[in-house]
Amino acid sequence: MGFKIKEAREDVGLSQEELAASSSVSRTIISGLESGRLTTTTTDTLIKLAKALGKSVDEIFFTQSV
């Protein structure tokens, strides 16, 4: 899951700090998800991250990259 968040974040050119500020999700949570240290999170967190990335949860997690 985390690599998808990192990929989406890098696609829009945001740092973890910038994503944290725009999503109201802590950088520690974002870092943990991206690194795989955290393997679960709430639906609310996923929605906040997706919104801050200008995408839907489906676009991040359920579409294949080309």
Buried (B, 14 or more C-beta within 10 A) or exposed (E): BBEBBBEBBEEEEBEBEBBBEBBEBEBEBBBBBBEEEBEEBEEEBBEBBBBBBEBEEEEBBEEEEE
